[in-house]
Amino acid sequence: MRHIFLFFILIYFSSCRLILGIKEPRPKSVKELNRYLIKHGVDTLNCFTFNKSAFDSIQKLPYKLNWPIGFRPIQFRAFDRQGKMVSQYASCEGSWKKRKVFMEFPPKYKTIADSTISFDKDIKMYKTYNGENLKINCGEYDLSIVVYWATWLGTIDRNLVKAVYKYQRQNPTKKINIIKVNIAETFSPK
């Protein structure tokens, strides 16, 4: 009886990590990150990371207006040609499939209007794997989608990245730029 109780306690405290495939973050090389994406059928184009100071500061802000402070690692933000955020979604809001987020153009799940978020401000938070600032013009695209990912999050963020690519394929008449941002892994130079 005692062993069964200990078994259930162990399952209770580790179940989310096991079910979702979440691991502990650890430093990765660019080669490891690219290998991870390719292994899961995601291209390695437009892959970036956070500026350290931007990542530290975004963790102290609310995800949306009137929300509690805290960073949501599994999310996307969509911007129109003018750089205005037209949609934002995070997994804490429920399943994108059940909410039918990708059923219309732009993505259906709208955020509370937040004029402080724009493409130009958002893109300044990211850098290339080599540490360079990004130079991306959202005016060239009907929609620019920034989607966050990390190897340690496992299946749940991979599925969101794949859903964004599927959305791009389902809208062949629209020019959609997908920008993938690794959220918290530091990189060894090799």
Helices and strands as residue ranges (DSSP letters): H 2-20, E 28-29, H 30-39, E 47-50, H 52-58, E 75-79, E 85-90, G 91-93, H 119-123, E 126-127, G 138-140, E 143-149, G 151-153, H 155-170, E 176-182, E 187-188
